[in-house]
Amino acid sequence: MGIIAKQSIYNVVSIGLAFLIGAVNMVYLYPTYPGKEFHGLIVALLANSNLIQPFISFGVQHTLIKYFSEAQSKEERDRLLWFVLLLPLVIITLILPFYFQFNTALLELIAGKGNGVSRFPFLILAIAISTAYFEVFFSWLRVHLKTVFGNFLKEVYPRVLVFLLLMAYILEWIDLDGFINFLIIGYYLRLLCVMCYSFFIYIPSFNIHLPSNWTSLLRYSALIFLSGAAASFILDIDKSMIFVITKDENVAFYAVALYIAAVIEAPGRAMFQITSPMVAQALNSNDLNRLEELLKKSSINLMVVSGLAFLIINLNLLDFYKLINQPGYTSAFSVVIIISLGKFFSMSMGCLNNIISNSKYYPYVFWFSVSSAVLAVLLNYYLISAYGIMGAAFATLIVILFINSCKLILIYYAFNIHPYNRKSLSIIGSIFLIYGMVYSIPSIGSPILAILLRSLAILILFLVPFYFFKWSSEIAAVLKRFNRYK
């Protein structure tokens, strides 16, 4: 896994930097200056944009990854690249008249009446279009195994953009409308950067002919689109429903809790960007041994890194919220613990999602996603009404457990493989043991000092079983190289 390890390390660094900048935005700037209502509105706007984005991209970014290694000639690869570039443009042309005619009714259906979301239909559509095309060009880079710059634009750039806009808002250089307008401009500058870099890496020869397997491409794109739409729905429907059912400020409380818990899946986001095309190549060449190797190694590596993140986050949670020091945010304290359990379970499955979406069993993803989306709506409606943001957290956890269990069963029966082994059990056992040991350590006066000391204790305790059980040779090699350069 040389190239995987190398680019994953760079990507983890980028994502770590992104989360650090994002933490400043989410934990300090938003709550302290614009306030929780402003924060909740921006989160709700971006969440609704994410709900619309799959309708524009139509799943072509995944189609490119699946079929690129299958194309036997440069001409077929070039036709595929132009296909995935032009299809979203056709879709945009078709949906624009309907969106501008019915956007008010659509946004009221999604976000409810009497709130600020429906004031900004252009922002929602504009960011959805830019994000859709960004994902297409990022997949272009991924199939050429050039993920580092694209990952920086995907993860770091939006956080830096929001940071700069928040500072401008705090200094009263811009108002809310200015914030919105510059946010749109910033997203399109990001799109321009990834476009230029993609064409620098590879310029396809233009060909007016469709790919020879264009019907298969359309069928795959349509199913992935429906699955992606349902998946985006699952990811963002909780924030939209909290916005509708409860108070605007609850979206801000919930969003901060989600952001803290999302740190656990950061290593997976870095690894999947490079493993996805490799999984597709192994499937296209019918190399099942390589496939199982990728699955088990990615599972162990992610369990190690995500497990460490799980411990650091949840054992320092009280001090994290002391740093926020704003009324109301601690109401989402338990949300972090509940969501982080689901995130860790998702990471423990390794590259399993990549295997399903790039195999002939990809239609099952649609049924899993649709059934999970229906379950998410029902659970969120009932549980948010009854228990507020805690209900949304439990709904999210149940949906994560349901859809991931379905995928595990499918992979086992389809390929007779699964991501777990004895090392997996030792990792889970060690996490529970370390949690119990460190949980009793009392907090000291300074939250920052307490976080540093407790995290150091967690790291030392975690390294003992890491080396004793020899969990990951790849991570051990990285640590050895780091010690050599230190």
TORFI-752919 format. One line per 5 residues: number of its first residue (from 1); for each residue x, z, y of C-alpha. Coordinates in steps of 0.2 Angstrom, whole numbers. Example, Ala and Ser with C-alpha at 12.3 -4.5 7.8 and 13.67 -1.06 7.14 Angstrom:
<recs>
1> 62 39 -22 | 68 36 -5
</recs>
This chain:
<recs>
1> 0 0 0 | 14 -4 12 | 5 -14 25 | -10 -3 23 | 0 13 26
6> 10 5 41 | -5 -2 50 | -16 13 46 | -3 25 54 | -3 15 70
11> -22 15 69 | -23 33 66 | -12 36 81 | -24 25 92 | -39 34 85
16> -32 51 88 | -28 46 106 | -45 39 108 | -53 55 102 | -42 65 113
21> -47 55 129 | -65 55 122 | -65 74 120 | -60 76 138 | -75 65 143
26> -87 73 131 | -82 91 131 | -76 93 150 | -80 79 162 | -98 75 157
31> -105 93 156 | -95 100 171 | -98 86 184 | -112 73 182 | -122 86 171
36> -131 85 154 | -145 74 161 | -133 61 166 | -124 63 150 | -139 62 139
41> -145 46 148 | -128 37 146 | -128 42 127 | -146 36 125 | -142 19 134
46> -127 16 123 | -137 21 107 | -151 9 111 | -138 -5 114 | -131 -1 97
51> -148 -3 89 | -149 -21 97 | -131 -27 93 | -134 -31 74 | -148 -43 79
56> -135 -53 89 | -120 -53 78 | -131 -57 63 | -118 -49 51 | -105 -64 54
61> -91 -52 56 | -93 -46 38 | -96 -64 32 | -79 -69 39 | -70 -55 30
66> -78 -59 13 | -76 -78 13 | -60 -80 23 | -49 -77 8 | -60 -87 -3
71> -58 -103 8 | -45 -114 -1 | -39 -125 13 | -35 -124 32 | -50 -135 36
76> -62 -124 27 | -55 -108 35 | -56 -117 52 | -74 -122 49 | -78 -104 44
81> -71 -97 60 | -81 -109 71 | -96 -105 61 | -95 -86 65 | -91 -89 83
86> -106 -101 86 | -120 -93 76 | -121 -78 87 | -122 -90 102 | -137 -99 94
91> -145 -82 91 | -142 -76 109 | -150 -92 116 | -165 -89 105 | -168 -71 109
96> -165 -71 128 | -182 -77 133 | -191 -65 122 | -180 -50 127 | -183 -53 146
101> -201 -56 143 | -204 -40 132 | -189 -29 136 | -200 -16 144 | -212 -14 129
106> -197 -15 117 | -187 -1 126 | -203 10 128 | -205 8 109 | -187 13 105
111> -184 26 118 | -201 32 124 | -210 31 141 | -206 41 156 | -187 41 155
116> -172 32 163 | -168 21 148 | -181 7 152 | -173 5 170 | -158 -3 163
121> -163 -17 151 | -148 -28 157 | -135 -15 152 | -142 -13 135 | -142 -31 131
126> -126 -35 140 | -116 -22 131 | -125 -27 114 | -119 -45 117 | -101 -40 122
131> -100 -28 107 | -106 -41 95 | -93 -54 100 | -80 -41 100 | -83 -36 82
136> -82 -55 77 | -65 -57 85 | -59 -40 78 | -64 -47 61 | -54 -62 65
141> -38 -51 68 | -42 -41 52 | -42 -56 40 | -25 -60 48 | -19 -42 45
146> -17 -39 63 | -27 -24 67 | -17 -13 78 | -21 -21 95 | -39 -24 91
151> -40 -6 85 | -33 0 102 | -46 -10 111 | -60 -4 99 | -56 14 100
156> -45 19 115 | -51 6 128 | -69 12 129 | -64 30 131 | -52 26 145
161> -65 15 154 | -78 30 153 | -64 42 159 | -60 31 174 | -78 28 179
166> -82 47 177 | -68 51 189 | -74 38 201 | -92 45 200 | -85 63 202
171> -75 57 218 | -91 49 224 | -84 32 225 | -98 25 214 | -116 31 210
176> -126 29 194 | -129 11 197 | -111 8 200 | -106 17 185 | -118 6 175
181> -112 -10 183 | -93 -6 180 | -97 -1 162 | -103 -18 159 | -88 -27 168
186> -76 -16 158 | -84 -21 141 | -82 -39 145 | -64 -37 150 | -61 -29 133
191> -70 -44 125 | -59 -56 135 | -43 -47 129 | -48 -48 111 | -52 -66 113
196> -36 -71 120 | -26 -61 107 | -36 -68 93 | -33 -86 99 | -14 -81 101
201> -14 -76 83 | -22 -91 76 | -31 -106 85 | -43 -116 73 | -44 -134 74
206> -62 -139 80 | -73 -147 68 | -91 -151 70 | -95 -150 52 | -102 -135 44
211> -93 -126 30 | -97 -133 13 | -104 -116 8 | -114 -114 24 | -130 -109 14
216> -121 -95 5 | -114 -90 22 | -131 -89 30 | -138 -80 16 | -124 -67 16
221> -125 -65 35 | -144 -63 34 | -143 -49 21 | -128 -40 30 | -137 -42 46
226> -153 -33 39 | -142 -20 31 | -131 -18 47 | -147 -17 58 | -154 -3 46
231> -136 6 46 | -136 5 65 | -153 12 66 | -148 26 55 | -133 30 66
236> -142 30 82 | -161 34 79 | -158 53 79 | -151 52 97 | -165 41 102
241> -179 52 94 | -171 68 101 | -172 59 118 | -191 55 115 | -197 71 106
246> -187 84 115 | -178 86 132 | -165 74 139 | -152 87 139 | -153 90 120
251> -146 72 118 | -130 78 127 | -129 94 116 | -131 84 100 | -119 70 106
256> -105 82 109 | -108 90 92 | -108 73 83 | -92 68 93 | -83 84 86
261> -89 81 69 | -84 62 70 | -65 67 71 | -66 69 52 | -70 51 49
266> -56 45 61 | -44 42 47 | -56 31 37 | -60 20 52 | -41 17 53
271> -39 13 35 | -55 2 32 | -49 -10 46 | -35 -15 35 | -41 -12 17
276> -57 -22 19 | -49 -40 18 | -38 -33 4 | -53 -28 -6 | -61 -45 -3
281> -45 -53 -9 | -45 -42 -25 | -63 -47 -28 | -61 -65 -25 | -46 -65 -37
286> -55 -54 -50 | -41 -42 -50 | -51 -26 -56 | -35 -16 -58 | -30 -18 -40
291> -48 -14 -35 | -48 2 -44 | -31 6 -37 | -37 3 -19 | -52 14 -22
296> -44 29 -29 | -29 29 -18 | -40 27 -2 | -51 41 -8 | -37 53 -11
301> -28 49 5 | -44 51 15 | -49 67 6 | -32 74 11 | -32 69 29
306> -51 72 32 | -51 88 23 | -37 95 34 | -47 89 49 | -63 97 42
311> -54 114 41 | -46 113 59 | -63 108 67 | -74 120 58 | -63 135 58
316> -59 133 77 | -77 129 82 | -81 145 91 | -65 142 102 | -69 124 105
321> -86 129 112 | -78 142 123 | -68 128 131 | -84 118 135 | -90 134 144
326> -107 126 149 | -124 133 146 | -134 126 131 | -120 117 122 | -117 131 109
331> -135 127 103 | -127 113 93 | -114 124 85 | -121 123 68 | -124 104 70
336> -105 101 69 | -104 110 52 | -119 101 44 | -114 84 50 | -95 87 46
341> -100 90 28 | -109 73 27 | -94 65 35 | -82 72 23 | -92 66 8
346> -92 49 15 | -74 49 17 | -71 55 -1 | -78 38 -7 | -63 29 0
351> -65 10 2 | -81 10 -9 | -92 2 5 | -79 -12 7 | -81 -16 -12
356> -100 -17 -12 | -101 -27 4 | -88 -40 -2 | -95 -41 -20 | -109 -50 -27
361> -119 -34 -27 | -120 -34 -8 | -139 -37 -8 | -141 -19 -14 | -134 -13 2
366> -149 -20 11 | -161 -10 0 | -151 6 1 | -150 4 20 | -168 0 23
371> -174 14 12 | -162 26 21 | -168 20 38 | -186 24 33 | -181 41 26
376> -171 44 42 | -186 40 53 | -198 51 43 | -185 66 42 | -180 65 60
381> -198 64 66 | -203 79 55 | -187 90 57 | -184 87 75 | -202 91 79
386> -200 107 69 | -182 112 72 | -175 102 87 | -157 96 86 | -154 107 70
391> -168 96 62 | -159 80 67 | -143 87 59 | -151 91 42 | -160 74 42
396> -143 65 45 | -135 75 31 | -149 71 19 | -148 53 23 | -129 52 21
401> -130 61 4 | -144 49 -2 | -136 32 3 | -119 37 -3 | -125 43 -20
406> -134 27 -22 | -118 17 -19 | -108 28 -31 | -120 25 -45 | -120 6 -41
411> -101 5 -41 | -100 15 -57 | -112 4 -67 | -106 -13 -59 | -87 -10 -61
416> -86 5 -72 | -75 14 -58 | -77 28 -47 | -66 36 -33 | -63 53 -40
421> -51 61 -52 | -43 78 -55 | -34 78 -39 | -51 76 -30 | -56 93 -38
426> -40 102 -33 | -42 95 -15 | -60 102 -14 | -56 118 -22 | -41 121 -10
431> -52 117 5 | -65 130 0 | -51 143 -3 | -42 140 14 | -58 141 23
436> -62 158 16 | -44 164 20 | -44 158 38 | -62 162 42 | -58 180 43
441> -44 178 56 | -51 185 72 | -51 175 88 | -39 181 102 | -42 180 121
446> -36 162 125 | -46 149 116 | -32 136 117 | -19 148 110 | -32 154 96
451> -34 135 91 | -16 132 91 | -12 147 80 | -26 145 68 | -23 127 66
456> -4 131 62 | -10 143 49 | -22 130 41 | -8 117 41 | 4 128 32
461> -9 134 19 | -14 116 17 | 4 110 13 | 6 122 -1 | -7 114 -13
466> -3 96 -5 | 15 97 -12 | 11 108 -28 | -2 96 -34 | 7 80 -27
471> -10 74 -20 | -3 58 -11 | 14 49 -12 | 9 38 2 | 6 53 14
476> 21 62 7 | 32 47 11 | 25 46 29 | 29 65 31 | 47 62 24
481> 50 47 36 | 43 58 51 | 55 72 47 | 70 60 46 | 66 53 63
486> 62 70 71
</recs>
